[in-house]
């Protein structure tokens, strides 16, 4: 009965999940096509549409030429207005979807609020989501800003923050929707829940390092597997790029790639541990489906990661790797929810 009562709110939340997913996919394309610094300013209203005349395009292109990406990189690549239009489109589309998400969240939220369709517990969670959405917009601006000063690339820390927070926002939105889809509470499976919580932690850490790899273009080196190079599981440059080991592992290309590789084994190991432990527990069909989906998706993610590395990060493989990470987090969120409640 509660599900039927909350059906419109559930659809609204799941629509938000879908739009965040689309935005991250477009964000991945934006990153992989080096389009993220094409729009050098941000206005809430005036750049809602791209330039509509050749004169406006030329004006935007001339403005772009004043910034490091053009002056240090593209000026040497016979970069034309046509090339600029291509990269501008992906960054504009990424921001446009962000605006759509804002409208899709705020307008129905106000309607549900006046119609009293949201209970107090869900209302508090929705306010959290509203804050997360605003913060995500700030993180996007904060990231782009880092590539418009001296270095013609965004900070990999800020890129990872923007990416990871999008994943977290998606997962939390899904969790709120699941609370409404499954209103009946059951006793939690404490041992499996703890394993799932550890698994989620390492999965999020892996997503953070995925952002580091993308931000540093660290997938374009050490394109071997399972060794980082011929005969070396740990390449010597993992310890040599920066002044300290810690800096090597968060700022060095080799170190960041090594951690990302290693965490892949850790995530696979935790999910397999969860799977084999679940065989000894009496799970309902929802819980079994969640665990089985985790196993299938983590192996697919591992294979996609390996081939993305071996083939020097082609657009379609890099994008597939990121998309499947979203599916894996979806399965992880669902499984943890069903084991917790």
Buried (B, 14 or more C-beta within 10 A) or exposed (E): EEEEEBEBBBEBBBBBBBBBBBBBBBBBBBBBBBBBBBBBEEEEEEBEEBBEEEEEBEEBBEEBBEBBBBEEBBEEEEBEBEBBBEBBBBBBBBBBBBBEBBEBBEEBBEEBEEEEBBEEEBBEBBEEBBEBBEEBBEBBEBBBEBBBEEEBBBBBBBBBBBBBBBBBBBBBBBBBBBBBBBEEEEEEBEEBBEBBEBBBEBBBBBBBBBBBBBBBBBBEBBBEEEEBBEEEEBBEBBBEBBEEEEEBBBBBBBBBBBBBBBBBEBBBEBBBEBBEBBEEEEBEEBBBBBBBBBBEBBEBBBEBBBBBBEEEBEEEBBBBBBBBBBBBBBBBBBBBBBBBB
